[in-house]
Amino acid sequence: MTMNQQLKQGNYITQAWLVILLALLYGSALAGVHVGLSDRIEHNKRNEIYSQIPNLVPDAVQEKTQEKTVQGLDGKTTIVYQACDAKGQCIGWVLRGSGQGFADRIELLVGIDPTLSSITGMYVLDQKETPGLGNYITDPERFQNQFATKKIDPPLVVVKSDPDPQHEILAITGATISSESVSDTVNKTIANLKQPILDLNR
């Protein structure tokens, strides 16, 4: 190996270690920022959840909402929101769920009636879907409003035309995967938490 080759090899090794060191430093910095802001992020998300409860369960009063802790059928403990009217009577539930979208995780809220037989509303809490396509899952007129009044059984199905008003959701043009991800997440969230919520009422 010539002197030039040895120098080049040494430079490559030095550059490789520099890249690794910088990656570790930036990764640590990002992790620190995330940990530092996680409480604030969760606090803001909680405020957003409460602000949406009257939209997800008609006639619900935000201040009368009660948080209930249940264990889903998946074995995980989670909070569900008991939506109440001005007199404090339970008029529905709001569930928080998440699932894999086309680009990243999708977080959503789904409102259901007190008998747990029909959906009263759906709201996308967080998403990173493709702008101008998949991110239309956040549009009430184009997508979200379809979920209100849909029956829980049978599970929701996404179609590309002429949806059945009982249990079918019209996909967003060019974003079928994102549409299906939301519907699947709604189905799975309800299936996971329906029985534990019914058990609360016994």
C-alpha positions as CSV (number, residue, x, y, z in Angstrom):
1,M,0.0,0.0,0.0
2,T,1.5,3.4,-1.0
3,M,1.7,6.4,1.3
4,N,-1.1,8.1,-0.5
5,Q,-3.4,5.1,-0.1
6,Q,-2.5,4.9,3.6
7,L,-3.3,8.6,4.0
8,K,-6.7,8.2,2.2
9,Q,-7.6,5.2,4.3
10,G,-6.7,7.2,7.4
11,N,-8.9,10.1,6.2
12,Y,-11.8,7.8,5.5
13,I,-11.6,6.3,9.0
14,T,-11.4,9.7,10.6
15,Q,-14.4,10.9,8.6
16,A,-16.4,7.8,9.5
17,W,-15.7,8.3,13.2
18,L,-16.6,12.0,12.9
19,V,-20.0,11.1,11.2
20,I,-20.7,8.5,14.0
21,L,-19.8,11.1,16.7
22,L,-22.0,13.8,15.2
23,A,-24.9,11.3,14.8
24,L,-24.6,10.4,18.5
25,L,-24.5,14.0,19.6
26,Y,-27.5,15.0,17.4
27,G,-29.4,11.9,18.5
28,S,-28.8,12.6,22.1
29,A,-29.8,16.3,21.7
30,L,-33.1,15.3,19.9
31,A,-33.8,12.7,22.6
32,G,-33.2,15.3,25.3
33,V,-35.5,17.8,23.6
34,H,-38.2,15.2,23.2
35,V,-38.0,14.2,26.9
36,G,-38.0,17.8,27.9
37,L,-41.1,18.7,25.9
38,S,-43.0,15.4,26.3
39,D,-45.0,16.6,29.3
40,R,-46.0,19.8,27.5
41,I,-46.9,17.9,24.3
42,E,-49.1,15.5,26.2
43,H,-50.7,18.4,28.1
44,N,-51.5,20.2,24.9
45,K,-52.9,17.0,23.4
46,R,-55.1,16.5,26.5
47,N,-56.5,20.0,26.0
48,E,-57.2,19.2,22.4
49,I,-59.0,16.0,23.3
50,Y,-61.3,17.9,25.8
51,S,-62.0,20.6,23.2
52,Q,-63.2,18.0,20.7
53,I,-65.5,16.1,23.1
54,P,-68.6,18.3,22.4
55,N,-68.0,17.8,18.7
56,L,-67.6,14.0,19.0
57,V,-70.6,13.5,21.3
58,P,-73.4,15.9,20.6
59,D,-74.7,17.8,23.7
60,A,-71.7,16.7,25.7
61,V,-70.3,19.4,28.1
62,Q,-66.5,19.5,28.2
63,E,-66.4,20.3,32.0
64,K,-68.6,17.3,32.8
65,T,-66.3,14.8,31.1
66,Q,-65.0,12.1,33.4
67,E,-61.9,10.1,32.8
68,K,-62.1,6.3,33.4
69,T,-59.2,3.9,33.4
70,V,-59.9,0.5,31.7
71,Q,-57.8,-2.4,30.6
72,G,-58.3,-3.1,26.9
73,L,-58.6,-6.6,25.5
74,D,-55.0,-6.2,24.4
75,G,-54.0,-6.1,28.1
76,K,-52.9,-2.4,28.1
77,T,-54.4,0.1,30.5
78,T,-55.8,3.2,28.9
79,I,-58.0,6.2,29.6
80,V,-61.5,6.5,28.1
81,Y,-63.6,9.7,28.4
82,Q,-67.1,9.5,29.6
83,A,-69.0,12.3,27.9
84,C,-71.8,13.8,30.0
85,D,-74.5,16.4,29.4
86,A,-75.1,19.5,31.6
87,K,-76.9,17.4,34.2
88,G,-73.9,15.0,34.5
89,Q,-75.7,12.1,32.7
90,C,-73.6,9.9,30.5
91,I,-74.5,10.4,26.8
92,G,-71.5,8.7,25.2
93,W,-67.8,7.9,25.2
94,V,-64.7,9.2,23.5
95,L,-61.9,6.7,22.8
96,R,-58.4,7.4,21.8
97,G,-56.6,5.1,19.4
98,S,-53.6,4.9,17.1
99,G,-52.5,2.9,14.1
100,Q,-50.0,2.8,11.2
101,G,-50.9,5.2,8.4
102,F,-49.3,5.4,4.9
103,A,-46.4,7.7,6.1
104,D,-46.4,7.4,10.0
105,R,-48.6,6.7,13.0
106,I,-52.1,8.2,13.0
107,E,-53.7,9.1,16.3
108,L,-57.4,9.6,16.5
109,L,-60.5,10.1,18.7
110,V,-63.7,8.3,18.2
111,G,-67.0,9.1,19.8
112,I,-69.6,6.4,20.5
113,D,-73.1,6.5,21.9
114,P,-73.9,5.3,25.4
115,T,-75.2,2.0,24.2
116,L,-71.9,1.4,22.3
117,S,-73.9,0.6,19.1
118,S,-73.0,3.5,16.8
119,I,-70.3,6.1,16.2
120,T,-71.1,9.7,17.0
121,G,-68.0,11.3,15.5
122,M,-64.3,10.9,14.6
123,Y,-61.4,13.3,14.8
124,V,-57.8,12.9,13.7
125,L,-55.6,14.0,16.6
126,D,-52.2,13.6,14.9
127,Q,-51.0,12.5,11.5
128,K,-48.1,12.9,9.0
129,E,-49.8,11.7,5.8
130,T,-48.9,13.0,2.4
131,P,-49.8,16.7,2.0
132,G,-52.6,17.2,-0.6
133,L,-53.6,13.6,-0.5
134,G,-53.5,11.5,2.7
135,N,-53.7,14.5,5.0
136,Y,-57.3,15.1,3.8
137,I,-58.2,12.6,6.6
138,T,-58.2,15.7,8.8
139,D,-60.9,17.4,6.6
140,P,-64.3,17.2,8.2
141,E,-66.2,17.6,4.9
142,R,-64.1,15.3,2.8
143,F,-63.7,12.5,5.3
144,Q,-64.2,12.8,9.0
145,N,-67.9,13.6,9.1
146,Q,-68.7,10.3,7.3
147,F,-68.1,8.4,10.5
148,A,-70.9,10.0,12.5
149,T,-74.0,7.7,12.7
150,K,-72.2,4.7,11.4
151,K,-73.0,1.4,13.1
152,I,-70.3,-0.3,15.1
153,D,-71.3,-3.8,14.0
154,P,-70.4,-4.9,11.4
155,P,-67.0,-3.2,11.3
156,L,-66.4,-0.2,9.0
157,V,-65.3,-0.9,5.4
158,V,-63.7,1.5,3.0
159,V,-65.0,1.7,-0.6
160,K,-64.1,3.8,-3.6
161,S,-67.7,4.6,-4.6
162,D,-71.3,4.5,-3.5
163,P,-70.8,3.8,0.3
164,D,-73.5,2.1,2.3
165,P,-74.6,4.7,4.9
166,Q,-74.7,2.1,7.6
167,H,-71.1,0.8,7.7
168,E,-69.0,2.0,4.6
169,I,-66.6,4.9,4.3
170,L,-65.8,6.6,1.0
171,A,-62.1,6.6,0.5
172,I,-60.2,9.9,-0.3
173,T,-59.3,9.9,-4.0
174,G,-55.6,9.0,-4.2
175,A,-55.3,8.2,-0.5
176,T,-57.0,4.8,-0.1
177,I,-54.3,3.5,2.3
178,S,-54.7,6.5,4.6
179,S,-58.5,6.1,4.5
180,E,-58.3,2.4,5.3
181,S,-55.7,3.1,8.1
182,V,-58.2,5.4,9.8
183,S,-61.1,3.0,9.4
184,D,-59.1,0.1,10.6
185,T,-57.9,2.0,13.6
186,V,-61.5,3.0,14.5
187,N,-62.5,-0.6,14.2
188,K,-59.7,-1.9,16.3
189,T,-60.0,0.8,19.0
190,I,-63.7,0.0,19.5
191,A,-63.2,-3.7,19.4
192,N,-60.5,-3.4,22.1
193,L,-62.4,-1.1,24.4
194,K,-66.1,-1.9,24.0
195,Q,-66.3,-4.8,26.5
196,P,-64.2,-3.1,29.1
197,I,-66.5,0.0,28.9
198,L,-69.6,-2.2,29.2
199,D,-68.0,-3.8,32.3
200,L,-67.7,-0.3,33.8
201,N,-71.5,0.0,33.7
202,R,-72.2,-3.2,35.6
